[in-house]
Amino acid sequence: MMEYKQMAGRAGRPGLDPYGEAILIARGGEDEVDYLIRNYIGAKVEDIKSKFLTDKNLATHMLSAIASGYASSIDDVMRFISSTLGYVQGGFHRNEFLRDLLRRSR
């Protein structure tokens, strides 16, 4: 179900299309149509929890950002990380904490 919501949510091209369309095909009768509408289209979106800032993932993402040329300083890495869901969910109110976390994961 989450996969359908994720794909349907990406329908359309931002800035190019006024809206997006997603199609869900039912192969059975009305019972299947009702099931799909109830459990896919009308279902609540599942909560997600970012694993971005775990020790293992943080080191990998830092190295990827640096190796790709996206970041060349700790300030660049901070800008990159502070724009992620993990940063928002982590409740980082002070960048000093994140800077310390980055230094420890080197």
C-alpha positions as CSV (number, residue, x, y, z in Angstrom):
1,M,0.0,0.0,0.0
2,M,2.8,2.4,0.9
3,E,4.4,1.7,-2.5
4,Y,1.2,2.7,-4.3
5,K,0.9,6.0,-2.3
6,Q,4.6,6.7,-3.0
7,M,4.3,6.2,-6.8
8,A,0.9,8.0,-7.1
9,G,2.4,10.9,-5.1
10,R,5.0,11.3,-7.8
11,A,2.5,11.6,-10.6
12,G,3.0,14.7,-12.7
13,R,6.0,16.9,-13.2
14,P,6.5,19.8,-10.7
15,G,6.4,23.1,-12.5
16,L,5.2,21.5,-15.8
17,D,1.9,19.7,-15.0
18,P,-1.0,21.3,-13.1
19,Y,-1.8,17.9,-11.6
20,G,-0.8,14.3,-11.8
21,E,-2.8,11.2,-12.5
22,A,-2.4,7.6,-11.1
23,I,-4.3,4.6,-12.3
24,L,-5.0,1.5,-10.2
25,I,-6.5,-1.4,-12.2
26,A,-8.9,-3.9,-10.6
27,R,-9.0,-7.3,-12.3
28,G,-12.0,-8.6,-10.4
29,G,-15.5,-7.4,-9.6
30,E,-16.9,-4.7,-7.4
31,D,-15.6,-6.4,-4.3
32,E,-12.0,-5.9,-5.5
33,V,-12.7,-2.3,-6.6
34,D,-14.1,-1.6,-3.1
35,Y,-11.0,-3.3,-1.5
36,L,-8.6,-1.3,-3.6
37,I,-10.3,2.0,-3.0
38,R,-10.5,1.3,0.8
39,N,-7.0,-0.1,1.2
40,Y,-4.9,1.7,-1.4
41,I,-6.5,5.0,-2.4
42,G,-8.3,5.9,0.9
43,A,-5.8,4.4,3.3
44,K,-3.9,6.6,5.7
45,V,-0.3,7.2,4.6
46,E,2.1,5.2,6.8
47,D,4.5,7.0,9.0
48,I,8.1,6.8,7.9
49,K,11.2,7.1,10.1
50,S,14.4,8.2,8.5
51,K,17.5,6.1,9.1
52,F,19.7,8.7,7.4
53,L,21.6,9.9,10.5
54,T,22.5,6.5,12.0
55,D,26.3,6.1,12.4
56,K,26.6,3.7,9.5
57,N,24.4,5.7,7.1
58,L,25.8,9.0,8.1
59,A,29.4,8.1,7.2
60,T,28.3,6.6,3.9
61,H,26.3,9.7,2.9
62,M,29.0,12.1,4.0
63,L,31.6,10.2,1.9
64,S,29.2,10.1,-1.1
65,A,28.5,13.9,-0.9
66,I,32.3,14.6,-0.7
67,A,33.3,12.1,-3.4
68,S,30.6,13.4,-5.8
69,G,31.8,17.0,-5.4
70,Y,28.6,18.0,-3.8
71,A,30.3,19.0,-0.6
72,S,33.9,20.1,0.0
73,S,33.7,21.4,3.5
74,I,31.9,20.6,6.7
75,D,29.6,23.6,6.0
76,D,28.6,22.1,2.7
77,V,27.9,18.8,4.5
78,M,25.9,20.6,7.1
79,R,23.8,22.3,4.4
80,F,23.2,18.9,2.7
81,I,22.2,17.1,5.9
82,S,20.1,19.9,7.3
83,S,17.8,19.6,4.2
84,T,17.0,16.0,4.9
85,L,14.0,14.3,6.6
86,G,16.4,12.7,9.1
87,Y,17.5,16.1,10.2
88,V,13.9,17.4,10.6
89,Q,12.8,14.2,12.5
90,G,15.9,14.3,14.7
91,G,14.9,17.6,16.2
92,F,18.3,19.1,15.8
93,H,17.9,22.6,17.2
94,R,21.6,23.3,17.5
95,N,23.9,22.7,14.6
96,E,26.8,22.2,17.1
97,F,25.3,18.8,18.0
98,L,25.2,17.7,14.4
99,R,28.7,19.1,13.8
100,D,30.0,17.0,16.7
101,L,28.1,13.9,15.3
102,L,29.8,14.5,11.9
103,R,33.2,14.8,13.5
104,R,32.8,11.6,15.5
105,S,31.7,9.6,12.4
106,R,34.9,10.5,10.4
